[in-house]
Amino acid sequence: MNNQIIEVNHPEWTTHIAQDKWVTDLEAGKVLHFTSLEFPVPAFELDFFTSEIRNPKSRNISLDASGNLKGAVGNEEVQAGLGLMMERFRTQAQALVNSYFPCYKDYLSVAPTSFRPMQIETRNQSWRADDKRLHVDAFPSRPNYGERILRVFINVNPDNVARVWRVGEPFEAIVERFIPQAAPYSAWRARALNIAGVTKSFRSEYDHLMLQLHDAMKRDLDYQRNSPQLTVPFPAGSVWACFSDQVSHAAMSGQYMMEQTFHLPVSNQYDTNASPLAILRNFTGRELI
């Protein structure tokens, strides 16, 4: 399990020495841990580091591509400053991805940036929403037809508290374990969900299977306790990146993290055969989308 975490010690957000190995590791379901990057937080931004800055009606604080901030409370000055901090991280995350994984540069789309100010240990959520349970990312309302979910995270805890993850077994092993017990796909039900507005588009069989994996992993408490897994503390200042639709992960403790999501068409991967779509196709023998 130790080979699930790949340390990258290069000290800059951009690099002129991009290695094919980093892309290969990323697409193989590894977590790339950038141990030497810096993201300075000036003193005036420390006022944003309180759980009270989150609107209690929102799960997290997000900044969309147009600069619209959602989920935060505070006056106009506070919200503008928080938005600028998050925008600065988005710029750095884009530079990192474009530089370290240049083969993706022309194909990525940028999703909203999030700031997560809550302490993980004290959050009470339903089992399905509980990210302290090992899971792969899949979204019930947003079918993506195999599009990859690439995420860059940074622990910005000002008190030097680590953000602790569990990282689980490879995606292929998860598929072998849970897909045989998955509920059958129903195109009729997918159409009904779309017509009712539950999903934003028609749910493909691929999206159905990914949701089955997500829920089956979280529901199985014996799997959560006893499956192959590694506990990984990401120290304050750490940056890490992974395809979160492929890496089995759970956030166990910590507070104050920012995250940037990118979407990548599966056809523009370096190795399309390494994608969850290809792995599920090979396992089921069906096209899925």
C-alpha positions as CSV (number, residue, x, y, z in Angstrom):
1,M,0.0,0.0,0.0
2,N,2.9,2.4,0.6
3,N,3.3,2.8,-3.2
4,Q,-0.1,4.5,-3.4
5,I,1.6,7.8,-2.3
6,I,4.2,9.3,-4.7
7,E,6.3,12.1,-3.2
8,V,7.4,15.0,-5.5
9,N,10.0,17.2,-3.9
10,H,10.3,19.9,-6.6
11,P,10.0,23.3,-4.8
12,E,8.1,25.2,-7.5
13,W,4.5,25.3,-8.6
14,T,5.8,25.1,-12.2
15,T,8.5,22.9,-13.6
16,H,10.5,22.5,-16.8
17,I,11.3,18.9,-15.9
18,A,7.8,17.3,-16.3
19,Q,8.2,13.5,-16.2
20,D,6.0,11.0,-17.9
21,K,6.2,9.0,-14.7
22,W,4.1,11.6,-12.8
23,V,1.3,11.3,-15.4
24,T,1.6,7.5,-15.4
25,D,1.4,7.4,-11.6
26,L,-1.5,9.8,-11.5
27,E,-3.5,7.8,-14.0
28,A,-2.6,4.5,-12.2
29,G,-4.6,5.8,-9.2
30,K,-1.7,7.1,-7.1
31,V,-1.7,10.3,-5.0
32,L,1.0,12.7,-5.8
33,H,2.2,14.5,-2.7
34,F,4.1,17.8,-3.4
35,T,6.1,18.2,-0.3
36,S,8.1,21.4,-1.0
37,L,5.6,23.9,-2.4
38,E,4.7,27.1,-0.6
39,F,1.5,29.1,-0.4
40,P,2.1,32.1,1.8
41,V,-0.9,33.4,3.8
42,P,-0.5,37.0,4.8
43,A,-1.5,38.1,8.3
44,F,-4.7,39.9,7.1
45,E,-6.0,36.6,5.6
46,L,-5.8,34.8,8.9
47,D,-9.2,36.4,9.8
48,F,-10.7,34.0,7.2
49,F,-9.6,30.9,9.2
50,T,-12.6,30.4,11.4
51,S,-15.4,27.9,11.0
52,E,-17.8,30.8,11.5
53,I,-17.1,32.1,8.0
54,R,-19.1,29.3,6.5
55,N,-22.8,29.8,6.0
56,P,-24.3,26.9,8.0
57,K,-26.7,26.2,5.2
58,S,-23.7,25.4,2.9
59,R,-21.5,22.4,3.0
60,N,-18.4,24.3,1.9
61,I,-17.4,27.7,0.5
62,S,-17.0,27.8,-3.3
63,L,-15.7,30.3,-5.9
64,D,-16.9,29.8,-9.4
65,A,-15.0,30.6,-12.6
66,S,-16.7,34.1,-12.8
67,G,-15.5,35.0,-9.3
68,N,-18.9,34.5,-7.6
69,L,-18.4,33.4,-3.9
70,K,-21.0,31.1,-2.4
71,G,-21.4,29.7,1.1
72,A,-19.6,32.4,3.1
73,V,-20.8,34.9,5.6
74,G,-19.3,38.3,6.4
75,N,-19.4,41.8,5.0
76,E,-18.4,42.7,1.5
77,E,-14.8,43.3,2.4
78,V,-14.4,39.9,4.1
79,Q,-16.0,38.1,1.2
80,A,-13.9,39.9,-1.4
81,G,-10.7,39.1,0.5
82,L,-11.7,35.5,0.9
83,G,-12.5,35.3,-2.8
84,L,-9.1,36.7,-3.7
85,M,-7.3,34.1,-1.5
86,M,-9.2,31.3,-3.2
87,E,-8.6,32.8,-6.6
88,R,-4.9,32.9,-5.9
89,F,-4.9,29.2,-5.0
90,R,-6.8,28.4,-8.2
91,T,-4.1,30.2,-10.2
92,Q,-1.4,28.2,-8.5
93,A,-3.3,24.9,-8.9
94,Q,-3.7,25.6,-12.7
95,A,-0.1,26.4,-13.0
96,L,0.8,23.1,-11.3
97,V,-1.4,21.0,-13.4
98,N,-0.4,22.6,-16.7
99,S,3.2,22.4,-15.9
100,Y,3.5,18.9,-14.3
101,F,1.0,17.3,-16.6
102,P,1.4,19.2,-19.8
103,C,-0.4,16.6,-21.9
104,Y,-3.7,17.7,-20.2
105,K,-3.2,21.4,-20.7
106,D,-5.4,22.0,-23.7
107,Y,-8.3,19.8,-22.6
108,L,-9.0,20.6,-18.9
109,S,-12.0,22.5,-17.8
110,V,-12.0,24.4,-14.5
111,A,-14.6,23.7,-11.9
112,P,-15.3,25.8,-8.8
113,T,-12.6,26.3,-6.1
114,S,-13.6,25.3,-2.6
115,F,-12.5,26.4,0.9
116,R,-13.3,23.9,3.7
117,P,-13.0,25.6,7.1
118,M,-14.7,23.0,9.2
119,Q,-13.1,20.6,11.5
120,I,-13.6,17.1,10.0
121,E,-13.8,15.2,13.2
122,T,-16.8,17.0,14.5
123,R,-18.9,17.1,11.4
124,N,-22.1,15.0,11.6
125,Q,-23.3,13.8,8.3
126,S,-25.4,10.9,6.8
127,W,-23.4,7.8,5.9
128,R,-23.7,8.6,2.2
129,A,-22.3,12.1,2.7
130,D,-19.7,11.1,5.3
131,D,-16.3,11.7,3.7
132,K,-14.6,10.0,6.7
133,R,-15.6,6.8,5.0
134,L,-13.5,5.4,2.1
135,H,-15.1,6.1,-1.3
136,V,-14.4,7.1,-4.9
137,D,-16.1,10.3,-6.0
138,A,-19.4,10.0,-7.9
139,F,-22.3,12.4,-8.0
140,P,-26.0,11.5,-8.1
141,S,-27.2,14.6,-9.8
142,R,-24.4,15.2,-12.3
143,P,-23.7,12.3,-14.7
144,N,-20.3,12.7,-16.4
145,Y,-20.0,9.8,-18.8
146,G,-16.5,8.9,-17.8
147,E,-15.0,12.4,-17.6
148,R,-12.2,12.4,-15.1
149,I,-12.2,14.3,-11.9
150,L,-8.7,15.7,-11.2
151,R,-8.3,17.5,-7.8
152,V,-5.6,19.5,-6.3
153,F,-5.7,20.0,-2.5
154,I,-3.7,22.1,-0.1
155,N,-3.7,22.0,3.7
156,V,-3.6,25.7,4.8
157,N,-4.0,25.1,8.5
158,P,-2.4,28.1,10.3
159,D,-1.8,26.0,13.4
160,N,0.4,23.4,11.6
161,V,-2.2,20.7,12.1
162,A,-2.0,17.9,9.6
163,R,-4.9,16.8,7.4
164,V,-5.2,13.1,7.7
165,W,-6.5,10.9,4.9
166,R,-6.9,7.2,4.5
167,V,-6.1,5.9,1.1
168,G,-7.5,2.5,0.1
169,E,-6.9,-0.3,-2.3
170,P,-6.6,0.1,-6.1
171,F,-9.7,0.8,-8.2
172,E,-9.5,-2.6,-10.0
173,A,-9.8,-4.4,-6.6
174,I,-12.8,-2.2,-5.6
175,V,-14.5,-3.1,-8.9
176,E,-13.9,-6.8,-8.4
177,R,-15.2,-6.6,-4.8
178,F,-18.4,-4.6,-5.3
179,I,-19.6,-4.6,-8.9
180,P,-20.9,-8.2,-8.8
181,Q,-23.3,-7.1,-6.1
182,A,-24.3,-3.9,-7.8
183,A,-28.0,-3.2,-8.5
184,P,-28.8,-3.7,-12.3
185,Y,-28.9,-0.6,-14.4
186,S,-32.3,0.6,-15.7
187,A,-32.4,3.0,-18.6
188,W,-36.1,3.6,-17.9
189,R,-35.3,4.7,-14.3
190,A,-32.5,6.9,-15.6
191,R,-35.0,8.7,-18.0
192,A,-37.5,9.1,-15.2
193,L,-34.8,10.7,-12.9
194,N,-33.8,13.1,-15.7
195,I,-37.4,14.1,-16.5
196,A,-38.1,14.7,-12.7
197,G,-35.0,16.9,-12.5
198,V,-33.2,14.7,-10.0
199,T,-30.3,14.4,-12.5
200,K,-29.1,17.2,-14.7
201,S,-28.7,14.8,-17.7
202,F,-29.4,11.2,-18.5
203,R,-27.6,8.9,-16.1
204,S,-25.5,6.4,-18.1
205,E,-24.7,2.9,-16.9
206,Y,-21.2,4.1,-16.2
207,D,-22.5,6.8,-13.8
208,H,-24.9,4.2,-12.3
209,L,-22.0,1.9,-11.5
210,M,-19.8,4.6,-10.1
211,L,-22.6,5.5,-7.7
212,Q,-23.0,1.9,-6.8
213,L,-19.3,1.7,-5.9
214,H,-19.5,5.0,-3.9
215,D,-22.5,3.8,-1.8
216,A,-21.4,0.2,-1.4
217,M,-18.0,1.3,-0.1
218,K,-19.5,3.7,2.4
219,R,-22.2,1.4,3.5
220,D,-19.9,-1.5,4.3
221,L,-18.5,-0.9,7.8
222,D,-16.4,-4.1,7.8
223,Y,-14.8,-2.9,4.5
224,Q,-14.1,0.5,6.1
225,R,-12.3,-1.1,9.0
226,N,-10.5,-4.0,7.5
227,S,-9.9,-3.4,3.8
228,P,-6.3,-2.7,2.6
229,Q,-5.6,1.0,3.4
230,L,-3.0,3.5,4.4
231,T,-3.2,6.4,6.8
232,V,-1.5,9.5,5.4
233,P,-1.0,12.7,7.3
234,F,-0.5,15.7,5.0
235,P,1.3,18.3,7.0
236,A,0.3,22.0,6.9
237,G,1.5,23.5,3.7
238,S,1.3,20.2,1.8
239,V,-0.2,20.0,-1.7
240,W,-1.5,16.8,-3.1
241,A,-3.3,15.7,-6.3
242,C,-5.2,12.7,-7.5
243,F,-8.0,11.5,-9.8
244,S,-10.6,11.4,-7.0
245,D,-13.0,9.2,-9.2
246,Q,-10.3,6.5,-9.1
247,V,-8.5,6.9,-5.7
248,S,-10.2,5.4,-2.7
249,H,-9.9,8.1,-0.1
250,A,-11.4,9.3,3.2
251,A,-10.6,12.5,5.1
252,M,-10.3,11.7,8.7
253,S,-9.1,14.8,10.6
254,G,-7.9,18.3,10.1
255,Q,-9.3,21.8,9.4
256,Y,-8.8,24.4,6.7
257,M,-8.2,23.1,3.2
258,M,-8.6,24.4,-0.3
259,E,-9.4,22.3,-3.2
260,Q,-9.4,22.9,-7.0
261,T,-11.3,20.5,-9.3
262,F,-10.5,20.1,-13.0
263,H,-12.5,17.9,-15.5
264,L,-10.7,16.0,-18.2
265,P,-12.3,14.2,-21.1
266,V,-11.4,10.5,-20.8
267,S,-10.3,10.5,-24.4
268,N,-7.6,13.0,-23.5
269,Q,-5.9,10.9,-20.9
270,Y,-2.4,9.8,-21.6
271,D,-3.5,6.2,-21.2
272,T,-7.3,5.8,-21.7
273,N,-7.1,2.1,-20.7
274,A,-6.2,3.2,-17.1
275,S,-9.5,5.1,-16.7
276,P,-12.4,3.9,-14.5
277,L,-14.5,3.8,-17.6
278,A,-12.1,1.4,-19.3
279,I,-11.7,-0.7,-16.2
280,L,-15.5,-1.0,-15.7
281,R,-15.9,-1.8,-19.5
282,N,-13.4,-4.6,-19.3
283,F,-15.0,-6.0,-16.1
284,T,-18.6,-5.9,-17.4
285,G,-18.0,-6.5,-21.1
286,R,-20.4,-3.6,-21.9
287,E,-19.9,-0.1,-23.4
288,L,-21.6,1.7,-20.4
289,I,-22.0,5.1,-22.1
